[in-house]
Amino acid sequence: MKITDITTKIIRLSSELWYAPHPVPSGYIPFFDFPLTILHTDEGIEGYTMDYCPLGQGIASAYAVHDIYYHDLVGHDPLNHEAIWQRLRSKQRHLYNFRETIWGNLDVALWDIKGKVAGLPIAVLLGKYRDKVPVYSSCPPQTITTPEALEQQVRLKIAQGFKGIKLQLSGGSAQDIPKLRLAREIAGSSFPLMLDSSAVLSFEDALKIGYELDDLHYEWFEEPFPDAHILQLQKLSQAIRTPVLAGETVGLFELPNYMIQGAIDIVRGDVHHKSGITGVMKAIGMCEMMGFEFEIHTAASPLLDIANLHVACAARTTRFLESHHPMFRFGLKNNPLEIREDGCQHCPEQPGLGVEIDWDWINDHTVEEIKGRRW
């Protein structure tokens, strides 16, 4: 089998979907351009993947696939995913202005092809551990701007059956601690709550919030500082009882440093940030050998989150999956990313990614198509 060509469709959604019912802020991009990339093969089997695009980078990353990686894929056997992954890893050495996320996305499409050739879901190819994974809901910051809005969101998420709730708060200790207390009061003493501070805190503020999280029994304190601030993460991890979850933006090959230096209690990653399915399974294996939990981050892109679901169903070290804004669950028939009555996402049972793409919807929202190579 050989990959014969690459096509990418640019799927456009309005930014109003993200900010509603509030207006889109001045200066923010008016739309999200999601690249949907298709790997074609000489046997007629296609592999699908997507990319992440909240800051206007969607079209740029789509052209990068065709300009940079075309010859590393076309003409090669997609079943040899490790050989392709290692080739793309070596090429990354001089791609100074690109992270490894783009070739990680392409790795997802290779696994989609492998599953279809084998007639098996990706989770089974990985050695499936379970059929479903509990899901928590993330509350984007624009949904919890006031105490009333926070109460509404917490009650709504519990009523919808989620197994936990993550608050995304970045106002600092004075603003956020009252909201953290209110959420605990509403949710009850044992319901899993998490905090994501989106890397904006000073150490002093993070320490105040961390002590509060200890008393409120939150599950984790996510990304209090930028991941690059490894010393601050180390100090905070040593000072509070609540586990510090970090590493979301850390590349696969930098991740061991955080674990060895005690800068992280729970590791964060997904197929987008950790070099595809091949890369994230290497990260999960490392975490299991070193005794770390690996919590899977949403990729905010439906095909990548389906890939995350397969990975989570093949891993023992992942407690939850993350469910973000509903705008990121588009273009797939039968709502495979919706939670079931048991509060879980269930692993698709069909081959490969195991989902049916709604091509009518995709084509109706396609604003550009890139095919083949440009040189």
TORBALO-109332 format. One record per residue: residue in one letter; x, y, z of N, C-alpha, C in turn. Coordinates in steps of 0.02 Angstrom, whole numbers, padded with zeros to 5 digits, always signed. Each point is the difference from the previous one (the first is absolute). Layout:
REM TORBALO-109332
aXYZXYZXYZ
...
REM end
This chain:
REM TORBALO-109332
m+00042-00060+00000-00042+00060+00000+00044+00062+00000
k-00022+00052-00036+00037+00063-00003-00049+00059+00007
i+00023+00053+00033-00037+00063+00000+00011+00032-00068
t-00054+00021-00033+00004+00027-00068-00009+00075-00003
d-00035+00029+00048-00012+00072-00003-00027+00024+00067
i-00003+00066+00007-00025+00032+00061-00049+00055-00020
t-00057+00002+00032-00049+00054-00010-00017+00030+00068
t-00005+00065+00003-00021+00034+00061-00059+00046-00015
k-00053-00007+00037-00058+00044-00004+00001+00048+00059
i-00009+00064-00013-00004+00050+00054-00072+00009+00020
i-00016-00021+00061-00069+00003+00027-00006+00063+00042
r-00046+00044-00017-00006+00065+00034-00062+00003+00045
l+00012+00018+00063-00054+00012+00048+00008+00070+00028
s-00056+00033+00014+00002+00068+00026+00025+00001+00072
s+00038+00050+00018+00022+00008+00070-00057+00016+00047
e-00056+00020-00029-00059+00013+00042-00022-00063+00038
l+00014-00058-00029-00018-00062+00034+00038-00008+00066
w+00062+00025+00002+00042-00006+00060-00021+00051+00053
y-00016+00060-00021-00013+00054+00049-00073+00008+00018
a-00046-00027-00038-00071+00009+00014-00017-00020+00072
p-00043+00038+00033-00041+00056-00025+00035+00068-00001
h+00064+00001+00015+00037+00063+00001+00026+00016-00070
p+00012+00063-00015+00028+00017-00066+00073-00022-00006
v+00022-00010-00061+00071-00015-00012+00041+00062+00017
p+00052-00006+00042+00039+00059+00020+00033+00033-00060
s+00009+00065+00005+00034+00037-00053+00071-00026-00008
g+00021-00011-00061+00067-00023-00014+00007-00075-00002
y-00052-00037+00020+00003-00074-00002-00019-00023-00070
i+00027-00056-00021-00015-00026-00067-00076-00013-00007
p-00029+00015-00059-00072-00008-00008-00023-00071-00011
f+00048-00047-00013-00020-00069-00014+00057-00047+00018
f-00019-00063+00008+00047-00055+00012+00006-00040-00065
d+00060-00007-00026+00012-00040-00060+00032-00066+00019
f-00039-00054+00000+00025-00067+00017+00023-00036-00063
p+00064-00018-00005+00022-00041-00057-00018-00073+00011
l-00036-00029-00048-00014-00071+00000+00043-00031-00055
t+00050-00040+00020+00047-00029-00048-00016-00073-00014
i+00003-00017-00064-00015-00068-00023+00062-00029-00033
l+00023-00058+00024+00053-00037-00033-00032-00052-00045
h+00014+00004-00066-00027-00048-00048+00051-00056-00011
t-00024-00060-00014+00045-00056-00013-00019-00035-00066
d+00046-00040-00024-00012-00036-00063-00049-00057+00007
e-00022-00015+00061-00051-00052+00010-00069+00030+00016
g-00004+00067-00007-00065+00033+00010-00018+00014+00072
i+00042-00021+00047-00013+00014+00071+00028+00069+00016
e-00039+00039+00036+00021+00068+00018+00008+00007+00076
g+00048+00042+00019+00010+00015+00071-00016+00073+00012
y-00033+00014+00056-00023+00067+00014+00032+00028+00063
t+00011+00065+00000+00023+00035+00060-00020+00073-00006
m+00011+00037+00055-00017+00071+00002+00055+00038+00036
d-00007+00066+00003+00046+00041+00039-00040+00049+00042
y+00036+00034+00043-00025+00047+00050+00009+00070-00029
c-00047+00047+00014+00006+00064-00037-00031+00060+00035
p+00005+00009+00066-00038+00054+00032+00031+00069-00008
l+00060+00005-00027+00034+00065-00004+00015+00020-00072
g-00035-00030-00047+00009+00018-00070+00053-00040-00036
q+00025-00055+00032+00055-00037-00030-00022-00057-00045
g-00065-00010-00009-00025-00059-00035+00025-00005-00072
i-00007+00053-00039+00020-00003-00070+00076-00007-00005
a+00037+00034+00044+00073-00006-00002+00023-00071+00013
s-00030-00033+00049+00020-00069+00014-00021-00047-00056
a-00056+00015-00034-00021-00041-00056+00051+00003-00057
y+00024+00060-00016+00050+00005-00053+00066-00031+00022
a+00015+00001+00065+00061-00031+00024-00001-00075-00014
v-00058-00032+00008-00004-00071-00015+00021-00014-00072
h-00024+00041-00046+00013-00012-00071+00070+00024-00021
d+00024+00053+00032+00066+00028-00020+00058-00037+00033
i-00010-00023+00061+00056-00028+00039+00000-00076+00001
y-00058-00030+00007-00003-00071+00015-00023-00044-00058
y-00018+00029-00056-00029-00038-00055+00045-00059-00020
h+00064+00014-00011+00045-00052-00025+00020-00051+00054
d-00013+00016+00063+00012-00048+00054-00057-00050+00007
l-00055+00014-00035-00059-00043+00004-00016-00034-00066
v-00006+00040-00053-00019-00027-00065+00054-00047-00026
g-00021-00060-00021+00046-00051-00023+00021-00048+00054
h-00020+00012+00063+00020-00043+00055-00059-00042+00024
d+00016-00056+00032-00051-00045+00026-00027+00026+00066
p-00065+00017+00004-00027+00028+00062-00002-00049+00058
l+00007-00064-00015+00000-00049+00055+00065+00002+00039
n+00052+00027-00030+00065+00007+00035+00002+00066+00037
h-00047+00007+00046-00008+00065+00033+00062+00019+00041
e+00034-00048+00030+00059+00017+00040+00056+00027-00044
a+00010-00029-00059+00053+00025-00045-00016+00071-00022
i-00064+00014-00016-00019+00067-00021+00007+00048+00059
w-00022-00021+00059+00004+00042+00060+00072+00019+00015
q+00046-00047-00005+00070+00014+00013+00030+00046-00053
r-00022-00009-00063+00024+00045-00053-00024+00072+00014
l-00062+00008+00020-00026+00067+00014+00032+00029+00063
r+00015-00043+00048+00035+00023+00060+00069+00028-00019
s+00037-00035-00043+00066+00024-00021-00005+00065-00038
k-00050+00007-00041-00009+00061-00038-00015+00060+00045
q-00032-00014+00057-00018+00054+00047+00061+00037+00026
r+00058-00030-00004+00062+00031+00027+00011+00070-00027
h-00016+00012-00063+00012+00066-00029-00064+00038-00016
l-00056-00024+00023-00062+00037-00008-00009+00046+00060
y+00043+00049+00006+00003+00041+00060-00066+00037+00014
n-00036+00017-00053-00061+00039+00010-00063-00043+00000
f+00008-00066+00007-00057-00045+00004+00009-00048+00059
r-00054-00012+00036+00000-00052+00051-00015-00068-00033
e+00006-00052+00040-00011-00067-00027-00074-00018-00007
t-00044+00047+00014-00071-00015-00001-00026-00018-00069
i+00027+00031-00053-00027-00013-00067+00014-00072-00020
w+00062-00023+00010+00012-00070-00018-00033-00048+00049
g-00014+00023+00060-00040-00041+00045-00071-00010-00026
n-00028+00054-00028-00067-00007-00030+00001-00050-00058
l+00053+00003-00042+00005-00046-00056+00005-00072+00023
d+00033-00010+00057+00005-00067+00029-00069-00029+00015
v-00047+00042+00020-00069-00023+00013-00030-00030-00063
a+00011+00034-00058-00027-00026-00063+00032-00067-00018
l+00065-00009+00015+00032-00065-00013-00033-00055+00041
w-00015+00014+00063-00032-00050+00042-00072-00013-00024
d-00033+00051-00026-00067-00011-00028+00003-00050-00057
i+00051+00008-00044+00009-00047-00055+00016-00070+00027
k+00045-00005+00048+00019-00065+00028-00061-00037+00027
g-00042+00037+00036-00060-00032+00028-00048-00024-00054
k-00006+00040-00053-00045-00020-00054+00027-00060-00038
v+00066-00003-00010+00030-00058-00033-00010-00063+00042
a+00010+00008+00066-00007-00058+00045-00072-00017+00015
g-00047+00046-00015-00069-00011+00018-00013+00006+00074
l+00042+00040+00035-00004+00006+00073+00002+00073+00022
p-00032+00017+00055+00007+00067+00028+00072+00012+00023
i+00020+00063-00001+00068+00017+00021+00013-00024+00072
a-00049+00007+00044+00010-00022+00069+00019-00073+00004
v-00029-00041-00043+00016-00071+00000+00072-00011-00025
l+00020+00037-00051+00069-00005-00024+00050+00019+00054
l-00020+00047+00043+00044+00022+00054-00001-00048+00059
g-00047-00047+00000-00007-00046+00057-00051+00025+00048
k-00063-00002-00018-00053+00035+00038-00003-00023+00072
y-00005+00049+00045-00003-00013+00072-00071+00004+00026
r-00042+00042-00032-00069+00010+00023-00041+00026-00059
d-00066+00001+00010-00046+00020-00053-00024+00073+00006
k+00010+00030+00057-00027+00067+00012+00043+00037+00051
v-00006+00066+00000+00040+00042+00045-00044+00055+00030
p+00002+00010+00066-00038+00055+00030+00021+00068-00029
v-00048+00045-00003+00012+00065-00032-00015+00056+00049
y+00045+00050+00003-00015+00062+00036-00011+00056-00050
s-00035+00050+00021-00015+00057-00044+00043+00060+00020
s+00031+00031-00050+00035+00063+00012-00048+00058-00011
c+00002+00048+00046-00041+00060-00005+00044+00056-00026
p-00006+00019-00064+00041+00054-00027-00010+00064+00040
p+00051+00043+00003-00003+00059+00043-00059+00046-00015
q-00021+00004-00063-00054+00046-00016-00068-00024+00026
t-00002-00064+00023-00064-00026+00026-00006+00008+00075
i+00053+00022+00035-00002+00004+00073+00027+00067+00025
t-00023+00054-00031+00026+00067+00017-00029+00027+00065
t-00057-00025+00022-00032+00024+00061-00016-00059+00045
p-00011+00011+00065-00020-00055+00043-00064-00034-00024
e-00047+00039-00026-00063-00028-00024+00012-00046-00060
a+00044+00022-00045+00016-00041-00058+00036-00064+00020
l+00045+00006+00049+00036-00059+00025-00049-00050+00029
e-00046+00024+00042-00049-00046+00030-00042-00034-00054
q-00021+00038-00051-00039-00028-00054+00039-00055-00036
q+00064+00012-00015+00040-00048-00037+00012-00063+00041
v+00017+00007+00064+00013-00058+00042-00062-00044+00005
r-00057+00031+00012-00062-00039+00006-00017-00033-00067
l+00011+00036-00055-00015-00027-00066+00043-00061-00015
k+00066+00005+00013+00046-00055-00016-00015-00062+00043
i-00018+00011+00062-00018-00057+00043-00064-00033-00027
a-00049+00042-00019-00063-00027-00026+00010-00038-00065
q+00050+00021-00040+00014-00033-00063+00037-00066+00008
g+00021-00014+00061+00030-00066+00014+00075-00003-00001
f+00034+00057-00007+00073-00002+00000+00028-00025+00066
k+00057-00034-00003+00031-00029+00059+00047+00048+00036
g+00006+00060-00025+00042+00051+00032-00009+00066-00038
i+00025+00054+00030-00004+00066-00031+00067+00035+00010
k+00026+00028-00054+00060+00041+00004-00017+00073-00012
l+00020+00041+00047-00010+00072-00006+00062+00030-00032
q-00009+00043-00050+00055+00036-00030-00003+00072+00025
l+00039+00014+00051+00001+00065+00033+00070+00029-00003
s+00006+00063-00018+00066+00031-00003-00002+00072+00023
g-00041+00013+00051-00005+00068+00027+00046+00013+00059
g+00036-00050+00024+00042+00008+00058-00037-00020+00063
s+00037-00005+00056-00028-00028+00061-00060+00038+00026
a+00001+00067-00002-00054+00039+00028-00066-00013-00036
q+00003-00007-00066-00061-00013-00038-00019-00073-00001
d+00049-00044-00002-00015-00070-00014-00017-00041+00061
i+00030+00016+00057-00013-00041+00060-00074+00000+00019
p-00035+00057-00001-00072-00003+00015-00039-00045-00048
k+00020-00002-00064-00033-00043-00048+00016-00073+00013
l+00061-00014+00020+00019-00068+00017-00041-00026+00059
r-00009+00043+00049-00040-00019+00059-00073-00012-00019
l-00027+00046-00042-00069-00007-00021-00012-00064-00039
a+00046-00016-00044-00008-00062-00039+00000-00061+00045
r+00043-00001+00051+00001-00056+00046-00065-00004+00040
e-00025+00057+00020-00063+00002+00038-00057-00029-00042
i-00002+00019-00063-00055-00023-00044+00008-00074-00017
a+00061-00021-00016+00012-00069-00023-00002-00051+00055
g+00012+00021+00062+00003-00048+00055+00071-00021+00014
s+00011-00033+00055+00067-00012+00025+00039-00051-00040
s-00034-00046-00035+00035-00055-00033+00001+00004-00076
f-00035+00047-00029-00002+00004-00073+00067+00026-00027
p+00030-00033-00050+00065+00021-00025-00001+00069-00034
l+00040+00045+00028+00009+00067-00029+00074+00010-00015
m+00015+00037-00053+00069+00015-00019+00004+00075-00015
l+00061+00026+00002+00013+00070-00018+00054+00003-00053
d-00013+00040-00052+00049+00015-00052+00010+00076-00001
s+00061+00023+00017+00014+00072+00003+00033+00027-00063
s+00007-00042-00051+00022+00022-00066+00066+00037+00000
a+00045-00017+00047+00069+00023-00001+00008+00075+00010
v-00042+00030+00043+00003+00073+00007+00021+00023+00070
l+00011-00044+00048+00008+00019+00069+00073+00015+00018
s+00008+00044+00050+00065+00007+00033+00007-00058+00050
f+00060-00011+00023+00010-00054+00048-00040+00013+00065
e+00002+00063+00023-00035+00017+00062-00075-00013-00006
d-00029+00020-00057-00071-00010-00010-00016-00075-00005
a+00042-00036-00036-00011-00072-00007+00003-00035+00067
l+00044+00022+00044+00006-00030+00066-00064+00011+00040
k-00027+00061-00002-00062+00015+00035-00057-00045-00026
i-00004-00005-00065-00053-00041-00030+00012-00074+00016
g+00063-00021-00002+00016-00070+00014-00020-00021+00070
y+00013+00043+00049-00020-00016+00069-00076-00005+00005
e-00035+00042-00037-00073-00002+00000-00024-00065-00032
l+00032-00020-00054-00019-00063-00032+00011-00059+00046
d+00052+00003+00040+00012-00053+00050-00060-00007+00046
d-00025+00056+00025-00056-00001+00047-00065-00020-00034
l-00006+00017-00064-00062-00014-00036+00000-00069-00035
h+00057-00034+00004+00007-00067-00028-00014-00002-00076
y+00033+00044-00035-00003-00002-00073+00046-00057-00025
e-00017-00026-00059+00037-00057-00027+00069+00019-00024
w+00006+00059-00031+00066+00024-00023-00001+00074-00012
f+00060+00028-00003+00013+00070-00015+00039+00001-00066
e-00035+00020-00053+00028-00006-00068+00033+00064-00024
e+00060-00007-00025+00037+00053-00034-00004+00067+00035
p+00023+00004+00062+00000+00065+00034+00047+00050-00032
f+00056-00025-00028+00050+00042-00034+00011-00030-00070
p+00035+00038-00043+00021-00031-00063+00042-00062+00014
d-00008-00051-00040+00037-00062+00010+00075+00010+00001
a+00025+00052-00034+00072+00012-00001+00028+00019+00068
h-00043+00021+00047+00023+00022+00066+00006-00061+00046
i+00048-00042-00016+00006-00065+00033+00017+00008+00074
l+00040+00050+00019+00018+00010+00070-00061+00020+00041
q-00042+00043-00027-00060+00021+00036-00048-00059+00008
l-00007-00041-00051-00041-00059+00006+00026-00048+00053
q+00065-00007+00002+00031-00044+00050-00014+00025+00070
k+00009+00065+00011-00012+00030+00067-00073-00008+00021
l-00046+00012-00047-00071-00006+00017-00019-00072+00015
s+00025-00046-00040-00016-00071+00011+00022-00023+00069
q+00056+00028+00024+00026-00019+00066-00037+00034+00057
a-00034+00057-00015-00030+00041+00053-00073-00018+00014
i-00037-00028-00049-00071-00013+00011-00015-00074-00007
r-00057-00021+00027-00020-00070-00004-00036-00016-00066
t-00036+00049-00026-00037-00011-00062+00049-00015-00057
p-00011-00052-00038+00046-00015-00055+00003+00056-00051
v+00060+00016-00022+00011+00049-00053+00001-00038-00066
l-00045+00019-00045-00004-00030-00066+00029+00048-00050
a+00050-00022-00038+00033+00044-00048+00030-00042-00056
g+00033+00034-00046+00032-00034-00055-00040+00000-00065
e-00056+00036-00001-00042+00001-00060+00038+00025-00061
t+00040+00052+00009+00036+00030-00057+00071-00026-00008
v+00018-00049+00040+00068-00028-00001+00005-00054-00054
g+00052+00002-00040+00010-00051-00051+00016-00067+00031
l-00010-00052-00038+00009-00068+00024+00070-00011+00029
f+00051+00027-00032+00068-00015+00021+00026+00045+00055
e-00038+00053+00018+00016+00041+00058-00035-00025+00063
l-00053-00038-00010-00042-00021+00056+00037-00036+00056
p+00047-00045-00014+00034-00034+00056+00033+00046+00050
n+00025+00058-00023+00033+00047+00046-00048+00023+00055
y-00063+00011-00017-00049+00023+00050-00014-00054+00051
m+00000-00062-00022-00015-00055+00045+00060-00013+00046
i+00059+00000-00028+00060-00014+00039+00013+00054+00053
q-00015+00063-00018+00014+00056+00045-00057+00014+00049
g-00052-00041+00000-00054+00010+00048-00040+00063-00011
a-00005+00022-00063-00036+00061-00015-00072-00012-00018
i-00021-00061+00004-00066-00018-00026-00025-00061+00038
d-00064+00001+00019-00029-00058+00034-00041-00043-00047
i-00035+00034-00046-00040-00035-00051+00021+00028-00068
v+00010-00043-00047+00023+00020-00067-00060+00014-00045
r+00006+00053-00039-00052+00021-00047+00022-00013-00071
g-00045-00024-00043+00018-00010-00070-00059-00024-00040
d+00009-00003-00065-00051-00026-00046+00034-00016-00066
v-00038-00026-00048+00030-00021-00063+00027+00060-00040
h-00027+00059+00012+00023+00060-00035+00065+00025+00028
h+00005+00006+00066+00058+00030+00032+00058-00049+00009
k-00013-00064-00001+00052-00050+00014+00015-00045-00060
s+00001+00030-00060+00026-00033-00060-00042-00059-00023
g-00067+00010+00001-00044-00050-00029-00014-00058+00046
i-00035-00050-00026-00015-00060+00038+00064-00037+00017
t+00046-00003-00048+00064-00034+00013+00037+00035+00057
g+00003+00066-00001+00036+00037+00051-00034-00003+00068
v-00066+00008+00001-00034+00001+00065+00003-00068+00034
m+00001-00054-00039+00007-00066+00031+00070-00009+00030
k+00050+00030-00031+00067-00001+00030+00000+00039+00066
a-00034+00058+00001-00005+00039+00061-00037-00038+00055
i-00054-00031-00018-00039-00038+00049+00040-00058+00028
g+00037-00034-00043+00042-00055+00024+00053+00024+00048
m+00031+00058-00015+00049+00028+00045-00031+00018+00067
c-00061+00030-00002-00033+00018+00062-00016-00062+00042
e-00023-00053-00032-00015-00060+00038+00062-00030+00032
m+00055+00000-00036+00063-00027+00028+00025+00042+00059
m-00015+00066-00001+00024+00045+00053-00052+00015+00053
g-00060-00029-00007-00051+00008+00052-00039+00065-00004
f-00007+00029-00060-00037+00062-00008-00067-00013-00034
e-00051+00037+00021-00063+00001-00036+00008+00044-00062
f-00033-00020-00054+00002+00039-00062-00072+00020-00017
e-00016+00064+00008-00067+00023-00015-00003+00030-00070
i-00049-00023-00038-00005+00019-00071-00038+00065-00006
h+00031+00046-00034-00026+00067-00013-00042-00001-00064
t-00054+00039-00002-00037+00004-00062+00043+00032-00054
a-00009-00022-00062+00035+00030-00056-00043+00052-00035
a-00062+00011+00025-00046+00049-00029-00007-00008-00075
s-00003-00061-00022-00008-00018-00071-00029-00070-00001
p-00057-00011-00032-00037-00063+00011+00038-00063-00018
l+00035-00002-00056+00035-00062-00018+00058-00014+00048
l+00034+00054+00022+00054-00010+00048-00028-00023+00068
d-00058+00025+00018-00029-00023+00064-00026-00072-00005
i-00021-00021-00059-00016-00071-00008+00063-00041+00008
a+00056+00024-00028+00064-00035+00009+00018-00002+00074
n-00011+00055+00036+00013+00001+00072-00042-00052+00037
l-00062-00009-00022-00043-00050+00031+00028-00071-00010
h+00023-00015-00060+00031-00066-00012+00061-00010+00045
v+00041+00053+00005+00060-00005+00043-00020-00012+00072
a-00048+00038+00025-00021-00007+00069-00028-00070+00014
c-00032-00030-00049-00027-00067+00009+00055-00053-00003
a+00060+00020-00019+00057-00047-00001+00049+00014+00056
a-00018+00044+00048+00047+00021+00052-00031-00009+00069
r+00041-00023+00047-00022-00007+00070+00010+00064+00039
t+00047+00042-00021+00022+00058+00040-00043+00062-00009
t-00051-00004-00041-00044+00057-00013-00065-00008+00037
r-00016+00048+00043-00061-00005+00041-00061+00028-00037
f+00009+00056-00036-00055+00035-00032+00016+00015-00073
l-00052+00019-00037+00007+00038-00062-00032+00068+00011
e+00023+00048-00038-00024+00069+00006-00050+00015-00056
s-00057+00029+00018-00049+00022-00048-00003+00076+00002
h+00015+00032-00056+00002+00073-00002-00065+00026-00031
h+00004+00060-00027-00058+00034-00029-00032-00043-00054
p-00066-00002-00004-00033-00042-00051+00015+00019-00072
m+00027+00061-00012+00016+00019-00068+00055-00044-00031
f+00037-00036+00043+00054-00043-00024-00023-00071-00016
r-00065-00012+00001-00026-00067-00015-00042+00003-00064
f+00032+00018-00055-00035+00011-00063+00020-00052-00052
g-00042-00006-00051+00018-00036-00061+00001-00076+00005
l-00022-00028+00056-00001-00073+00008-00072-00023+00012
k-00019-00053-00034-00068-00026+00010-00005-00038+00066
n-00060+00002+00029-00018-00040+00059+00034+00024+00064
n+00029+00060+00001+00026+00031+00061+00045-00046+00041
p+00055-00025-00029+00041-00049+00037+00037+00030+00060
l+00005+00066+00005+00034+00031+00056-00047+00021+00056
e-00064-00009-00009-00047+00016+00054+00006-00052+00056
i-00011+00022+00061+00003-00048+00055-00065-00040+00004
r+00006-00061+00022-00059-00043+00009-00030+00011+00069
e-00052-00037+00014-00034+00007+00065+00045-00019+00058
d+00052-00040-00012+00046-00019+00053+00056+00051+00011
g-00003+00058-00035+00050+00052+00009+00066-00014-00035
c-00002-00046-00048+00062-00020-00035-00007+00012-00075
q+00058+00004-00033+00004-00007-00072+00018-00073-00014
h-00033-00029-00049+00010-00070-00016+00041-00007-00064
c+00046-00048+00001+00045-00008-00056-00037-00022-00063
p+00013+00032-00057-00031-00024-00062+00021-00072-00015
e-00046-00037-00030+00012-00071-00013+00016-00015-00072
q-00004+00051-00044+00014-00011-00071+00076+00007-00012
p+00024-00022-00057+00072+00002-00014+00029+00071-00002
g+00064+00005+00015+00035+00064+00000-00026+00046+00054
l-00009+00063-00016-00029+00047+00047-00072-00021+00017
g-00032-00035-00046-00065-00029+00016-00058+00048-00001
v+00006+00055-00035-00054+00049-00003-00020+00011-00073
e-00060+00025-00009-00026+00016-00067-00001+00075-00008
i+00038+00024-00048+00002+00072-00012-00062+00021-00040
d-00029+00055+00020-00058+00028-00035+00026+00043-00057
w+00012-00031-00058+00032+00036-00055-00044+00056-00027
d-00065-00007+00004-00044+00055-00023+00012+00062+00043
w+00003-00011+00066+00013+00057+00045+00070+00028-00012
i+00049-00044-00007+00069+00022-00011+00005+00041-00064
n-00029-00025-00054+00004+00037-00064-00036+00066+00003
d-00055+00003+00037-00037+00063+00007+00041+00052+00038
h+00048-00022+00041+00039+00046+00041+00073+00006-00024
t+00015-00028-00059+00067+00003-00028+00008+00065-00039
v+00053+00038+00017+00013+00064-00035+00061-00004-00045
e+00039-00054+00005+00059-00008-00043+00019-00073+00001
e+00027-00023-00056+00026-00069-00003+00071+00002-00029
i+00046-00033+00034+00069-00004-00021+00013-00072-00020
k+00029-00011-00059+00011-00068-00022+00070-00007-00028
g+00033-00054+00018+00066-00014-00027+00053+00045+00028
r+00052+00009-00039+00057+00041+00022+00001+00066-00038
r+00034+00048+00026+00003+00066-00033+00067+00012-00032
w+00045-00051+00000+00064+00009-00032+00025-00068-00027
REM end
